[in-house]
Amino acid sequence: MKKIILAFALVLAATAAGAEQQTRLYEPDGRSVGTAVPLLNGSVRYFDARGNSLGTSTTTGNTTKFYDASGRPAGSTFGPPFLFDGRMRSGRRP
C-alpha cells in the first residue's frame, strides 16, 4: 500500500489543478495499474486497474493527506508538489 501511495504522490501536481480528466498510472513496464481522478473539491480519488476505489487524497498548502477506500487516514506527505508533466512513467529512465 505504501508503494501505491508514493506512486500517487508523484501524480498529484497533474491532478491538483482542478476538474480535469483522469490521469492513468503505469508500472515501469508500461502496464496500466490504475487512474487518478480529480474531484471538484480539490481532492483526488484513486482507482486500481479494475476500477475499484483505493482511496483519496487532499492537499492543503504543502501537506497532502491520503485516505483509504473507507475514509480512514493512510498517510501524509509534506513538501512542494512534484512537477509531473503527464508524459512521465514511474521507474522509466531516459
C-alpha positions in Angstrom: 0.0 0.0 0.0 2.9 2.4 0.8 4.3 1.8 -2.7 0.9 2.8 -4.2 0.6 5.9 -2.1 4.1 7.0 -3.1 3.3 6.5 -6.8 0.1 8.5 -6.4 2.0 11.3 -4.7 4.0 11.7 -7.9 1.0 12.5 -9.9 -0.7 14.9 -7.5 0.5 18.0 -9.4 -1.1 16.7 -12.6 -4.5 16.4 -10.8 -4.4 19.2 -8.3 -5.2 21.9 -10.9 -8.9 21.3 -10.7 -11.6 19.3 -12.6 -9.6 17.7 -15.3 -9.7 14.3 -17.0 -8.4 11.3 -15.2 -4.7 10.5 -15.2 -3.7 7.0 -16.0 -1.0 5.5 -13.8 1.6 3.0 -15.2 4.1 0.4 -13.9 7.7 0.7 -15.1 7.0 -1.8 -17.8 4.2 0.3 -19.2 1.3 -1.7 -17.9 -1.6 0.4 -16.6 -2.2 0.0 -12.8 -5.0 2.5 -12.2 -6.2 6.0 -12.5 -6.3 9.3 -10.5 -9.4 11.4 -10.9 -9.6 15.0 -9.6 -12.8 15.9 -7.7 -14.5 19.3 -7.8 -13.5 20.0 -4.1 -9.7 19.7 -5.0 -9.4 16.1 -3.7 -8.2 13.3 -5.9 -9.8 9.8 -6.0 -7.6 6.8 -6.9 -8.8 3.6 -8.6 -6.9 0.3 -9.4 -6.8 -1.1 -12.9 -10.2 -2.9 -12.4 -11.9 0.3 -11.3 -12.0 -0.5 -7.5 -11.6 2.6 -5.3 -8.2 2.7 -3.5 -8.9 5.9 -1.6 -8.5 9.7 -1.9 -6.0 12.5 -1.1 -6.4 16.1 -0.2 -3.7 18.8 -0.4 -3.6 21.8 1.8 -0.6 24.1 1.4 2.4 21.8 1.3 0.7 18.8 3.0 -1.1 16.0 1.2 -3.1 13.6 3.3 -4.1 10.1 2.0 -7.2 8.2 3.0 -8.1 4.6 2.2 -11.2 3.5 0.5 -13.1 3.5 3.8 -12.0 7.1 4.5 -9.5 6.2 7.3 -6.2 8.1 7.3 -3.5 6.1 5.4 -0.5 8.6 5.4 0.7 12.0 4.5 3.5 13.9 2.8 5.0 17.3 3.3 6.7 19.4 0.8 6.3 21.1 -2.5 4.3 19.1 -5.1 6.2 17.1 -7.7 6.0 18.8 -11.1 4.5 16.0 -13.2 4.2 16.7 -16.9 1.9 13.8 -17.8 4.5 12.2 -20.1 6.5 10.6 -17.4 6.1 7.0 -16.2 7.3 5.9 -12.8 10.6 3.9 -13.0 11.3 4.9 -16.6 14.8 6.2 -17.3 15.7 8.2 -20.5 
